[in-house]
């Protein structure tokens, strides 16, 4: 082969070889290491300027915070509107944000799925209150986007809700108590004069909370100086120190008492309980005694024999 032809073929081979660059060898113009730099995939694109002044595209950009969540205020009252909002770091197609709210004892009071709006932001507004919101204290919001490692939490204070109020009669008295209960129902309430307590019998379907408004005329807890003392609460004869007094007036006291699934008896112990016959029966008895005395005085009837 002619030397000129050989030289031309050799040069052509070199040029062809120089034009072949493996895909994995691609690097931005400055070839400086980039955190989370990756070529390939079908995820969100982020255009970044390099040190040499050119632009290149990265994919699968991982951030330290996958999602954030917040509320429009830090505390709320019964019936208030709560706006929950936040944003995600990267878009996952067809994936909503799961929003879960738990009360101070960890029970779920709200759960929903919220679609992303424009861009990477989400928002939802709910009403605070109802049968599941009786407990006052710190409520926790968990926002999850996709897998469990994409979670964020925040808290807000809630004053407690009256929820749906029901009444239940107290055996042996003329009192009926206002109450609300989650994951259960009341089957009986009895006043025990010997132990100075109210015994509430319940049937449960899960962990829950009993909120009970008790008239001071029925049961109360007082110190020797006449000021209010704390009640003592037993769940199935075991001390329950997780209850809270959520309401106090001159006539009533309200307790919010958590219980676990399977609990059958809640006993509230004070320092005084009315007699079993109740205030109306006591009044009837007093009138009857006065009537007998009056009739005896008028007719000369003697109640005691003469000796």
Secondary structure, 3 states (H helix, E strand, C coil): CCHHHHHHHHHHHHHHHHCCCCHHHCCCCCCCCCCCCCCCCCCCEEEEECCCCCEEEEECCCCCCCEEEEECCCEECCCCEEEEEEEECCCCCCCCEEEEEECCCCCEEEEEEECCCCCCEEEEEEECCCCCCCCCEEEEEEEEECCCCCEEEEEEEECCCCCCCEEEECECCCCEEEEEECCEEEEEEEEECCCCEEEEEEEECCCEEEEEEEECCCEECECCCCCECCCEEEECCEECCCCEEEEECCCEEEEEEEECCCCCEEEEECCEECCCCHHHHHHHHHHHHHHHHHHHHHHCCCCCCCC
